[in-house]
Amino acid sequence: MILADDGTFYLPISSDMPATGQNERLMKFAGDSVSIRGKVFERGGAHAAVIEEMNAEPAAR
């Protein structure tokens, strides 16, 4: 899960068919702040994101 600054949770999803897991891509950023670029989807109150690019944010001072 990805927690946005506004408190929204996003489920990382894949655009591949069949879908592939995203855990391996996310693990190196676990617990850190990141910036993400990609496509966001919402349905029935749930949010998901297809991550195209993900970068670590600089550590807060």
PAROMAR-326827 format. One line per 4 residues: number of its first residue (from 0); their letters; for each residue x, z, y of N, C-alpha, C, O. Coordinates in nm, 2 decimals, decimal comma, m for minus. Each point is the difference from the previous one (the first is absolute). Layout:
<pts>
NUM	a	X Z Y X Z Y X Z Y X Z Y; ...
</pts>
This chain:
<pts>
0	mila	0,08 0,00 m0,12 m0,08 0,00 0,12 0,09 0,00 0,12 0,11 0,05 0,01; m0,16 m0,11 0,10 0,07 m0,01 0,13 m0,09 0,07 0,10 m0,12 m0,03 0,01; 0,17 0,13 0,06 m0,07 0,07 0,11 0,03 m0,06 0,13 0,12 0,01 0,04; m0,21 m0,06 0,03 0,02 m0,06 0,14 0,00 0,11 0,10 m0,05 0,11 m0,03
4	ddgt	0,10 m0,14 0,15 0,00 0,10 0,11 m0,13 0,05 0,03 m0,02 0,11 0,05; m0,09 m0,19 m0,07 m0,13 0,04 0,04 m0,07 0,08 m0,11 m0,12 0,03 0,01; 0,19 0,00 m0,12 m0,06 0,08 m0,11 m0,07 m0,09 m0,11 m0,05 0,06 m0,10; 0,06 m0,19 0,12 m0,06 m0,09 m0,11 0,09 m0,01 m0,11 0,12 m0,02 0,02
8	fylp	m0,17 0,03 m0,14 0,08 m0,03 m0,12 m0,02 m0,14 m0,05 m0,11 m0,06 0,00; 0,22 m0,01 m0,04 0,00 m0,14 m0,04 0,05 0,00 m0,15 0,11 0,06 m0,03; m0,18 m0,13 m0,05 0,05 m0,03 m0,14 0,09 m0,13 0,01 m0,05 m0,10 0,04; 0,17 0,11 m0,08 0,09 m0,12 0,00 m0,04 m0,09 m0,12 m0,01 0,05 m0,11
12	issd	m0,02 m0,17 0,14 m0,05 m0,10 m0,10 0,09 m0,12 0,00 0,08 m0,02 0,09; m0,09 m0,06 m0,20 0,09 m0,12 m0,01 m0,09 m0,12 0,02 m0,12 m0,01 m0,04; 0,18 m0,10 0,09 m0,07 m0,13 0,01 0,03 m0,08 m0,12 m0,06 m0,11 m0,01; 0,15 0,16 m0,08 0,03 m0,08 m0,12 m0,12 0,00 m0,10 m0,08 0,09 0,00
16	mpat	0,08 m0,19 m0,08 m0,10 m0,01 m0,11 0,07 m0,03 m0,13 0,07 m0,10 m0,01; m0,08 0,19 m0,09 m0,06 0,13 0,01 0,07 0,09 0,09 0,12 m0,01 0,02; m0,19 0,11 0,03 0,05 0,10 0,09 0,12 0,07 m0,06 0,01 0,03 m0,12; 0,09 0,01 0,21 0,11 0,07 m0,04 0,00 0,14 0,07 m0,05 0,01 0,11
20	gqne	0,11 0,09 m0,17 0,00 0,13 0,06 0,10 0,00 0,12 0,09 m0,07 0,00; m0,12 0,16 0,09 0,07 0,01 0,13 0,09 0,12 0,00 0,08 0,02 0,10; m0,08 0,07 m0,20 0,07 0,13 0,00 0,15 m0,02 0,02 0,06 0,07 0,08; 0,00 m0,17 m0,15 0,14 m0,02 0,01 0,04 m0,03 0,15 0,11 0,05 0,04
24	rlmk	m0,18 m0,13 0,03 0,03 m0,03 0,14 m0,01 0,12 0,09 0,07 0,01 0,10; m0,17 0,08 m0,13 m0,03 0,11 0,09 0,09 0,12 m0,03 0,02 0,08 0,09; 0,03 m0,06 m0,21 0,07 0,12 m0,03 0,12 0,03 0,09 0,02 0,12 0,03; 0,06 m0,22 0,01 0,11 0,03 0,08 m0,04 0,05 0,14 0,09 0,05 0,08
28	fagd	m0,21 m0,06 m0,04 m0,05 0,04 0,13 m0,09 0,13 m0,01 m0,05 0,05 0,10; 0,04 0,01 m0,22 m0,09 0,11 m0,02 0,04 0,12 0,09 0,11 0,04 0,01; m0,21 0,00 0,07 0,01 0,11 0,09 0,06 m0,04 0,14 0,01 0,09 0,08; 0,02 m0,21 m0,07 0,06 m0,05 0,13 m0,11 m0,08 0,08 m0,10 m0,04 m0,05
32	svsi	0,13 0,03 0,18 m0,08 m0,09 0,09 0,05 m0,14 m0,01 0,12 m0,02 0,00; m0,22 m0,07 m0,02 0,04 m0,14 m0,01 m0,09 m0,08 0,09 m0,11 0,04 0,04; 0,15 m0,16 0,00 m0,08 m0,10 0,06 m0,03 m0,11 m0,10 0,08 m0,04 m0,07; m0,21 0,00 0,07 m0,04 m0,10 m0,10 m0,07 m0,11 0,07 m0,08 0,01 0,09
36	rgkv	0,11 m0,13 m0,14 m0,07 m0,12 0,04 m0,06 m0,07 m0,12 0,06 m0,01 m0,10; m0,19 m0,03 0,12 m0,07 m0,07 m0,11 m0,15 m0,01 0,03 m0,04 0,01 0,11; m0,03 m0,04 m0,22 m0,15 m0,01 0,01 m0,07 0,12 m0,04 0,03 0,06 m0,10; m0,13 m0,02 0,18 m0,08 0,12 m0,02 m0,14 m0,04 m0,04 m0,06 m0,09 0,06
40	ferg	0,00 0,16 m0,16 m0,13 m0,02 m0,05 m0,08 0,13 0,00 0,06 0,10 m0,02; m0,19 m0,11 0,05 m0,09 0,11 0,00 m0,13 m0,04 m0,07 m0,06 m0,10 0,03; 0,02 0,19 m0,12 m0,13 m0,03 m0,07 m0,05 0,14 m0,04 0,06 0,08 m0,07; m0,19 m0,06 0,10 m0,06 0,13 m0,04 0,07 0,12 0,04 m0,01 0,11 m0,06
44	gaha	0,08 m0,11 0,18 0,07 0,12 0,05 0,14 0,01 m0,06 0,07 0,09 0,05; m0,03 m0,17 m0,14 0,13 0,00 m0,06 0,09 m0,10 0,08 m0,05 m0,10 0,04; 0,18 0,14 m0,03 0,09 m0,09 0,07 0,12 m0,04 m0,10 0,04 0,09 m0,07; 0,00 m0,21 0,08 0,11 m0,05 m0,08 0,09 m0,09 0,09 m0,04 m0,05 0,10
48	avie	0,17 0,04 m0,14 0,09 m0,08 0,07 0,09 m0,08 m0,09 0,05 0,06 m0,10; m0,04 m0,19 0,12 0,10 m0,08 m0,07 0,12 0,00 0,09 0,00 m0,06 0,11; 0,11 0,12 m0,15 0,12 0,02 0,08 0,09 m0,12 m0,01 0,04 m0,04 m0,10; m0,02 m0,02 0,22 0,09 m0,11 0,01 0,14 0,04 0,04 0,10 m0,06 m0,05
52	emna	m0,09 0,16 0,13 0,13 0,05 0,05 m0,01 0,15 0,02 m0,10 0,05 0,06; 0,20 0,03 m0,10 0,00 0,14 0,02 0,14 0,05 0,04 0,10 m0,03 m0,07; m0,09 0,10 0,18 0,13 0,05 0,05 m0,01 0,15 0,03 m0,10 0,05 0,05; 0,21 0,02 m0,07 0,01 0,14 0,03 0,00 0,02 0,15 0,07 m0,08 0,07
56	epaa	m0,14 0,18 m0,02 0,00 0,03 0,14 0,12 0,10 0,02 0,04 0,07 m0,08; 0,02 m0,08 0,20 0,11 0,10 0,03 m0,05 0,14 m0,01 m0,12 0,03 0,03; 0,21 0,06 m0,07 m0,04 0,14 m0,01 m0,04 0,06 0,14 0,07 m0,03 0,10; m0,17 0,11 m0,10 m0,04 0,06 0,13 0,10 0,11 0,04 0,06 0,06 m0,08
60	r	m0,04 m0,05 0,21 0,10 0,09 0,05 m0,06 0,13 0,03 0,06 0,09 0,05
</pts>
